[in-house]
Amino acid sequence: MNQILEQLYKNLNHEKESLNECAIAVAELSNGQNHEGHIEKLIAYNLQKGRVSILEDVISEIDKLNTKTLKVV
């Protein structure tokens, strides 16, 4: 279980780095005249934000499972 969590945290860190890059790209285009490019960057940012949220949710659920005591039937 710990190996799974370790890999998920690595993936989460990678996805957060990508999210940061998307945020920077959005900010760079926010004052420009290229509205189409800005919209594309906003879409990419929101997709990446969703990936980060999903990974955070999965990690949270695994943490919950990891702390519960298992009942023997």
ROFI-121713 format. One record per residue (C-alpha): x, y, z; residue number from 1; residue in one letter. Coordinates in Angstrom, 3 decimals. Last residue first. Example, Ala and Ser with C-alpha at 12.3 -4.5 7.8 and 13.67 -1.06 7.14 Angstrom:
@east=13.670 | north=-1.060 | up=7.140 | k=2 | r=s
@east=12.300 | north=-4.500 | up=7.800 | k=1 | r=a
***
This chain:
@east=-15.252 | north=-12.444 | up=8.425 | k=73 | r=v
@east=-12.074 | north=-10.701 | up=9.506 | k=72 | r=v
@east=-12.544 | north=-6.985 | up=9.911 | k=71 | r=k
@east=-9.870 | north=-4.671 | up=8.539 | k=70 | r=l
@east=-8.817 | north=-1.736 | up=10.639 | k=69 | r=t
@east=-9.095 | north=1.548 | up=8.816 | k=68 | r=k
@east=-5.969 | north=3.707 | up=8.456 | k=67 | r=t
@east=-4.888 | north=2.443 | up=5.025 | k=66 | r=n
@east=-8.407 | north=2.628 | up=3.677 | k=65 | r=l
@east=-8.644 | north=6.305 | up=4.627 | k=64 | r=k
@east=-5.212 | north=6.994 | up=3.143 | k=63 | r=d
@east=-6.311 | north=5.223 | up=-0.045 | k=62 | r=i
@east=-9.358 | north=7.492 | up=-0.238 | k=61 | r=e
@east=-7.278 | north=10.632 | up=0.264 | k=60 | r=s
@east=-4.744 | north=9.541 | up=-2.354 | k=59 | r=i
@east=-7.545 | north=8.935 | up=-4.860 | k=58 | r=v
@east=-9.074 | north=12.348 | up=-4.140 | k=57 | r=d
@east=-5.721 | north=14.120 | up=-4.536 | k=56 | r=e
@east=-5.157 | north=12.295 | up=-7.828 | k=55 | r=l
@east=-8.575 | north=13.381 | up=-9.098 | k=54 | r=i
@east=-7.998 | north=16.982 | up=-8.047 | k=53 | r=s
@east=-4.633 | north=17.132 | up=-9.838 | k=52 | r=v
@east=-6.140 | north=15.725 | up=-13.027 | k=51 | r=r
@east=-8.994 | north=18.233 | up=-12.830 | k=50 | r=g
@east=-6.534 | north=21.121 | up=-12.482 | k=49 | r=k
@east=-4.790 | north=19.823 | up=-15.597 | k=48 | r=q
@east=-8.042 | north=19.948 | up=-17.544 | k=47 | r=l
@east=-8.730 | north=23.441 | up=-16.210 | k=46 | r=n
@east=-5.280 | north=24.699 | up=-17.198 | k=45 | r=y
@east=-5.529 | north=23.190 | up=-20.687 | k=44 | r=a
@east=-8.910 | north=24.876 | up=-21.173 | k=43 | r=i
@east=-7.506 | north=28.191 | up=-19.958 | k=42 | r=l
@east=-4.533 | north=27.825 | up=-22.319 | k=41 | r=k
@east=-6.859 | north=27.215 | up=-25.274 | k=40 | r=e
@east=-8.958 | north=30.237 | up=-24.274 | k=39 | r=i
@east=-5.840 | north=32.411 | up=-24.149 | k=38 | r=h
@east=-4.727 | north=31.198 | up=-27.558 | k=37 | r=g
@east=-8.113 | north=32.128 | up=-29.011 | k=36 | r=e
@east=-8.004 | north=35.511 | up=-27.303 | k=35 | r=h
@east=-4.627 | north=36.458 | up=-28.788 | k=34 | r=n
@east=-4.752 | north=40.178 | up=-28.002 | k=33 | r=q
@east=-2.555 | north=39.895 | up=-24.964 | k=32 | r=g
@east=-3.141 | north=40.700 | up=-21.310 | k=31 | r=n
@east=-4.169 | north=37.187 | up=-20.236 | k=30 | r=s
@east=-1.628 | north=35.444 | up=-22.466 | k=29 | r=l
@east=1.241 | north=35.372 | up=-19.968 | k=28 | r=e
@east=-1.125 | north=34.561 | up=-17.109 | k=27 | r=a
@east=-2.566 | north=31.565 | up=-18.938 | k=26 | r=v
@east=0.916 | north=30.257 | up=-19.742 | k=25 | r=a
@east=1.949 | north=30.669 | up=-16.098 | k=24 | r=i
@east=-1.126 | north=28.769 | up=-14.948 | k=23 | r=a
@east=-0.410 | north=25.977 | up=-17.418 | k=22 | r=c
@east=3.163 | north=25.667 | up=-16.130 | k=21 | r=e
@east=1.853 | north=25.504 | up=-12.553 | k=20 | r=n
@east=-0.585 | north=22.785 | up=-13.545 | k=19 | r=l
@east=2.265 | north=20.825 | up=-15.126 | k=18 | r=s
@east=4.221 | north=21.067 | up=-11.880 | k=17 | r=e
@east=1.095 | north=19.966 | up=-10.001 | k=16 | r=k
@east=0.775 | north=16.947 | up=-12.311 | k=15 | r=e
@east=4.361 | north=15.921 | up=-11.589 | k=14 | r=h
@east=3.850 | north=16.304 | up=-7.843 | k=13 | r=n
@east=0.662 | north=14.248 | up=-8.040 | k=12 | r=l
@east=2.404 | north=11.506 | up=-10.001 | k=11 | r=n
@east=5.125 | north=11.292 | up=-7.352 | k=10 | r=k
@east=2.439 | north=11.269 | up=-4.651 | k=9 | r=y
@east=0.634 | north=8.458 | up=-6.474 | k=8 | r=l
@east=3.844 | north=6.459 | up=-6.719 | k=7 | r=q
@east=4.473 | north=6.792 | up=-2.976 | k=6 | r=e
@east=0.859 | north=5.911 | up=-2.217 | k=5 | r=l
@east=1.116 | north=2.731 | up=-4.266 | k=4 | r=i
@east=4.403 | north=1.811 | up=-2.618 | k=3 | r=q
@east=2.842 | north=2.370 | up=0.799 | k=2 | r=n
@east=0.000 | north=0.000 | up=0.000 | k=1 | r=m
***
